[in-house]
Amino acid sequence: MRLGPKAPDGTDFVAAAGECRIPLKVLDVPAKDIRDLYDADLVLVRPDQHVAWRAGARPDGAKAIMSRVVGS
């Protein structure tokens, strides 16, 4: 999820998911209160609704994060 009115670009995760063959859907939620709830601008949520990763900026190593999230 890209949260808040000024969420960073999430294309690093989209590209990494494609390379790892992981299905990924990007959800933009511009509301500031949702951003404050997660205390992050970018949030990666697993299909079982667990937050797997979150941060306030674009990550270095999105592919490594995606691999770790799926246990590769």
Kinemage of the C-alpha trace (Angstrom):
@kinemage 1
@onewidth
@group {chain A} dominant
@subgroup {mainchain}
@vectorlist {calphas} color= white
{ca met a 1} P 0.000 0.000 0.000
{ca arg a 2} L 1.116 3.537 -0.729
{ca leu a 3} L -0.192 5.625 2.141
{ca gly a 4} L -0.731 9.332 2.602
{ca pro a 5} L -0.945 12.248 0.225
{ca lys a 6} L 2.783 12.125 -0.653
{ca ala a 7} L 3.525 8.394 -0.725
{ca pro a 8} L 6.764 7.353 -2.418
{ca asp a 9} L 6.759 5.530 -5.725
{ca gly a 10} L 6.292 1.772 -5.319
{ca thr a 11} L 7.632 0.676 -8.698
{ca asp a 12} L 10.665 -1.000 -7.073
{ca phe a 13} L 8.311 -3.473 -5.398
{ca val a 14} L 6.265 -3.988 -8.561
{ca ala a 15} L 9.420 -4.831 -10.527
{ca ala a 16} L 10.771 -7.085 -7.755
{ca ala a 17} L 7.464 -8.942 -7.471
{ca gly a 18} L 7.483 -9.532 -11.216
{ca glu a 19} L 11.034 -10.862 -11.137
{ca cys a 20} L 10.186 -13.170 -8.212
{ca arg a 21} L 6.840 -14.191 -9.770
{ca ile a 22} L 4.945 -12.967 -6.732
{ca pro a 23} L 1.449 -11.579 -7.332
{ca leu a 24} L 1.271 -7.990 -6.124
{ca lys a 25} L -1.482 -5.419 -6.145
{ca val a 26} L -0.692 -1.777 -5.361
{ca leu a 27} L -3.299 0.118 -3.397
{ca asp a 28} L -3.040 3.916 -3.116
{ca val a 29} L -4.652 5.322 0.024
{ca pro a 30} L -4.087 9.097 0.081
{ca ala a 31} L -5.712 9.747 3.472
{ca lys a 32} L -3.261 11.089 6.047
{ca asp a 33} L -4.997 9.343 8.952
{ca ile a 34} L -4.368 5.924 7.381
{ca arg a 35} L -0.710 6.820 6.897
{ca asp a 36} L -0.550 7.797 10.569
{ca leu a 37} L -2.229 4.535 11.603
{ca tyr a 38} L 0.514 2.446 9.958
{ca asp a 39} L 3.246 4.994 10.790
{ca ala a 40} L 4.679 4.402 7.317
{ca asp a 41} L 4.377 5.575 3.729
{ca leu a 42} L 4.819 2.140 2.160
{ca val a 43} L 3.354 -1.058 3.624
{ca leu a 44} L 3.621 -4.583 2.283
{ca val a 45} L 0.697 -6.721 3.463
{ca arg a 46} L 0.587 -10.480 2.962
{ca pro a 47} L -2.602 -12.165 1.691
{ca asp a 48} L -3.324 -13.302 5.266
{ca gln a 49} L -3.409 -9.603 6.257
{ca his a 50} L -0.153 -9.613 8.241
{ca val a 51} L 2.079 -6.594 7.705
{ca ala a 52} L 5.278 -8.067 6.277
{ca trp a 53} L 7.219 -4.826 5.866
{ca arg a 54} L 6.735 -1.070 6.229
{ca ala a 55} L 8.877 2.028 5.858
{ca gly a 56} L 8.759 5.767 5.458
{ca ala a 57} L 10.692 5.845 2.181
{ca arg a 58} L 11.486 3.823 -0.914
{ca pro a 59} L 13.546 0.787 0.033
{ca asp a 60} L 16.981 -0.246 -1.058
{ca gly a 61} L 16.806 -3.846 -2.144
{ca ala a 62} L 13.107 -4.365 -2.853
{ca lys a 63} L 13.871 -7.751 -4.412
{ca ala a 64} L 15.600 -8.934 -1.212
{ca ile a 65} L 12.610 -7.758 0.841
{ca met a 66} L 10.165 -9.588 -1.423
{ca ser a 67} L 12.261 -12.761 -1.294
{ca arg a 68} L 12.433 -12.644 2.496
{ca val a 69} L 8.681 -12.082 2.797
{ca val a 70} L 7.918 -15.255 0.831
{ca gly a 71} L 10.683 -17.264 2.511
{ca ser a 72} L 13.014 -17.617 -0.459
